[in-house]
């Protein structure tokens, strides 16, 4: 084993590490999972990398699934991994055997950034996770709390509209504008009113999204500590944690001081005025949780909520706008619906967004083609079990290729085309009951923030489409919109969407 490690490191230092990774897919002490073993090295060598000119992981594994079937075994470095790529196998993992596949593998980024897995999303299933998730579900992610945060959404989206209006007629970087708006909404909901280092905190989050791709060599070869130095990933993650931790310490201390002052003055903070820091401090002071909340666990949860609440929502709005500009018929139809529903109204009320039936179809189609997290979040088998007749050993990492399911031509007519009408008279939803469409996952590890996330998608999108007519710059044709992907925590657009907005006069 020592010789194998040294050989691997020499290869890593002198050639494409991803190609090397696949050449070492069956190392001396590694057994083979009894599930279908993907062993065609030539396919794998050109498939797994994120490198330009080679297929991204979700696309590569989709191609392999069509060749080898909906359940495959890959030896990714030292990690035995099973990839499932059909609604039936996804249901086995996410619902039928949810108890077995309900935990997370221990990944480097989540260890560092959440102070030893004290967050929510990537924390293994244990008593701490259950307590914190329950607290968030009851205190932060209820429909009532999401409604309390509506004033933040209106404020920040109105700022977005005014910013674009000031640049009317000139090309703007819409991707950047959307990300800044959604991240600012989440920052204020989690951390309170705009604070001194908010822009730096948002930028640190952006760097995290770029670093956390889920196929990092340090996670694929966990026993080889030297890889941390070779890749530099650990050093970068530690730097992000230290800088963000300093900012969060300041925010938390300011909240503590405000709470102390209110207590001295006999004032009671109204529930609707609480942000996430206030909620966590209240729970900490009350001592009602079986597991006490520490400052570190508080910071871990805050960073988790910021990451989850920012990237997926902004990416969804961005992909939707790109698809609308590529498909003028759909854009025209959706704008007509929005402008009819809100005609003559001074303000777009979120309660009226429910009347936009075509918008619901458009968002489903965006989720189908551009699911934010193509593999959802990784799972790990807590005991040996079977899926579709194949034995899955204990500790096997399991990926659900939800992206492949969304583009499977056996499930969807014209699977690569953007056709929202396909969902007319369809019972398919995205709330975890239909395994053809899984943007939020399913089962007990399903994303708990659907209501919050969709509010951050729908209001910005509706306001952008109501207040402006949209064109591509420099005479660009719709089919020329660049849809190149960037693989990271989510699959975002590699190149920013540049557009020209013209104010719409009702």
Secondary structure, 3 states (H helix, E strand, C coil): CHHHHHHHHHHHHHCCHHHHHHHCCCCCCCCCCCCCECCCHHHHHCCCCCCCCCCCHHHHHHHHHHHHCCEEEEEECCEEEEEECCHHHHHHHHHHCCCCCCECCCCHHHHHHCCCCCCCCCCCCCHHHHHHHHHHHHHCCCHHHHHHCHHHHHHHHHHHHHHHHHCCCCEEEHHHHHHHHHHHHHHHHHHCCCCCCHHHHHHHHHHHHHHCCCCCHHHHCCCCCHHHHHHCHHHHHHHHHHHHHHHHHHHHHHHHHHHHHHHHHCCCCCHHHCCHHHHHHHHHHHCCCCCCCCHHHHHHHHHHHHHHHHHHHHHHHHHHHHHHHHCHHHHHHHHHHHHHHCCCCCCCCHHHHCCCHHHHHHHHHHHHHCCCCCCCCCEECCCCEEECCEEECCCCEEEECHHHHHCCCCCCCCCCCCCHHHHCCCCCCCCCCCCCCCCCCCHHHCCCCHHHHHHHHHHHHHHHHHHEEEEEHHHCCHHHCCCCEEECCCEEECCCCEEEEEECCC
